[in-house]
Amino acid sequence: MENRLLWENDVIKAIRNHTNIIGQLEDDITHVLDDVQSVTIVGSKQALDNLQVEYKQVQKQKRVELFENKDVVLEQRGNKYYLSLYDKKGNFQREVTI
C-alpha cells in the first residue's frame, strides 16, 4: 500500500453523498471532509520515527478529470487520485492524494 491520507473510495462516496441531483456539491466543503475517514498509521513510536520518505522524479502524466465543482476537483493521474480544494472565491487551497 502506498502512503495515503485518505482512501479514494471514501472520498468518492462522500462527494456523491453531498452532491445534489443537478450535480452541484454543497457550499461548505467541511461537511464533505467530515464524512471521509482518515487513514491512520498503527505502530510503535520507534516505527514511526524510522518511517522513511522516498522522493521520486515526477514524470508527466495524463490528467483525467473525474469530478468538478467550484470547490472541488477530483483528478486521476496515472494510478493515483488527487482531490484539489478551492475556497469560495475559486482560489486554490491545497491538493490531497487519495
N, C-alpha and C positions, 0 to 999 in steps of 0.2 A: 504494500500500500504506500502511496506517495504521501508526503506531508500535506495535509489539507486542513483548513479551518472549519469548513462546512461540507456536509455531504450534498452532492449535486441533486439527488432525488428529493431531499428535504427542501432545498431551495426552490426547485421547480414546483413541488407540491404547495409550498407556501405562496408562491406567486400566483398559481392557479386559484387558490382559495381566496385571495384578496383581489382578484380581477373580476370586474362586473361583466354582464353579458355582452356589452359592446366593446370589450377588450381594454378597458381602462383600469389601471392599477389604482388602489387607494392613494389619497394625497399624502398620508403620513406613512413613510417607509418604515418607521419604527414598529408599527403593528406587524408588518410582514416579517421583519427580522426577529421579532419576539417569538414567532412560530417556528423559527429554524433552530434546531438543536446544534450546539457547537460540538465539535469533535474534542474529546478530552484525552490527554495522554496519561496513562496509568503507569506508575512505576516509582522506583525509589528516587530520592533527591540525587543520589550519585548517578543514576542512569540518565536523569535529565541534564545534569551537569556535563555529562560526556556526550550529549547529543551533538552531532556534527552537521554542519550545513555545507552542502555542496553547491558550488557555483558552476553553472554550465553556460557555454556560449549560446546566446539567443540566436535562433535561426528564424528567418521569415516564414510565417505560416499563413495559410489562407484563413480568413476570418469568416465564420458563418454566424449571422445574427439569428438567434432563436426566438428572442422576445425583445420588444422595445416599448418603452413608455417614457414619459417625460422625466421620470425619476430613476428608472432602472433600465439597464440594457444587459441582456444575457447573451453571451457570445461563446462560440466553440472555436478554439484554435488548436488544431491537431487533435490530441486526445484529452485536452483539458477544457474546462469550462470557466468562464470569467464573468463575474457579476460586477458591473460598473454602476456606482451610485452617484446621483446628481442631486443638488439642492433644488429648492423651489424656483430659483432663478435660472436653472439649467446649467449651473457651473459644476464641473466635475469635482467630486469629493474624494472618492477612493475606489479602488478595484480590489475585489476579493476573488481568490482562486478557489473554486469549489470542485 
